[in-house]
Amino acid sequence: MPKILTETVDQYLTNLMPDRDEVLTEMEQIAKEQSISIIGPLVGRLLYQMAVMIGARRVFEMGSAIGYSTIWLARAVGPEGKVYYSDGSESNAARARTFLERAGVAGRVEVRVGDALDLLRASEGTFDIIFNDVDKQDYPQVFDMAWSRIRQGGLLITDNALWGGRVAEPSDDEWTRAIQEYNKKAYASDDIWTTIIPLRDGVAISVKQ
Ligand SMILES: C[S@@+](CC[C@H](N)C(=O)[O-])C[C@H]1O[C@@H](n2cnc3c(N)ncnc32)[C@H](O)[C@@H]1O
């Protein structure tokens, strides 16, 4: 993936971060070796910070893979909080369960396997945060459906909002166009206040006013 930040700045920010624990460090290594797309430590830290800032206790994650972003969120919501993990792959979920257990947060994560949009539809109540990291063609639909499921003052956070910079140019690619549409929707309303942070691959943070 082309970097939004220069390699030097990305490295500088990464070097500022304290070392992660053994589990997150191992997951970062596995993700690199096996080309598993994860948010990485810079965005993990941002998610953690956003969750702490709004006192999030109930989080729905769409597209959780092996549970790396789930661990950051689960640590932020605290022992009384709940994070709903969702992924279409049973084998991802099995790996995630092991990591969540080792990270000491399994008790605050509910693992659900299936289409994340269906799982969100089928879930009850509202959430403090919905974190969206599914396949990109679904982004506009996620935007449309997420709003009624977030409490006032809650956040919709979406990864890959800048898509290696490709969103800045006209494109025929389905995923690029879907992200462009998502970003337009996210900036179009005063009720949903959005800023895209150009960290890693771009993170869209929207607050429901
Ligand atoms: C980019 S990875 C998620 C990485 C994870 N958020 C992290 O940073 O650790 C995307 C994951 O979403 C899953 N996925 C994509 N579209 C999905 C959908 N519509 N429903 C459920 N899972 C989906 C894929 O199986 C993949 O594991």
The ligand as a Gaussian input file, in Angstrom:
#p B3LYP/6-31G(d) Opt

LIG

0 1
 C       -8.677000      -5.213000       6.864000
 S       -9.139000      -6.694000       7.631000
 C       -9.566000      -6.215000       9.257000
 C       -8.402000      -5.929000      10.114000
 C       -8.752000      -5.607000      11.545000
 N       -9.737000      -4.557000      11.649000
 C       -7.505000      -5.173000      12.274000
 O       -7.067000      -4.034000      12.033000
 O       -6.952000      -5.938000      13.049000
 C      -10.711000      -6.939000       6.949000
 C      -11.417000      -8.164000       7.490000
 O      -12.789000      -7.994000       7.272000
 C      -13.359000      -9.194000       6.853000
 N      -14.507000      -8.763000       6.040000
 C      -14.501000      -8.029000       4.926000
 N      -15.762000      -7.736000       4.537000
 C      -16.570000      -8.324000       5.445000
 C      -17.963000      -8.377000       5.626000
 N      -18.812000      -7.764000       4.778000
 N      -18.444000      -9.056000       6.683000
 C      -17.614000      -9.674000       7.562000
 N      -16.277000      -9.646000       7.447000
 C      -15.762000      -8.976000       6.413000
 C      -12.295000      -9.972000       6.124000
 O      -12.502000     -11.339000       6.314000
 C      -11.038000      -9.480000       6.824000
 O      -10.655000     -10.376000       7.821000

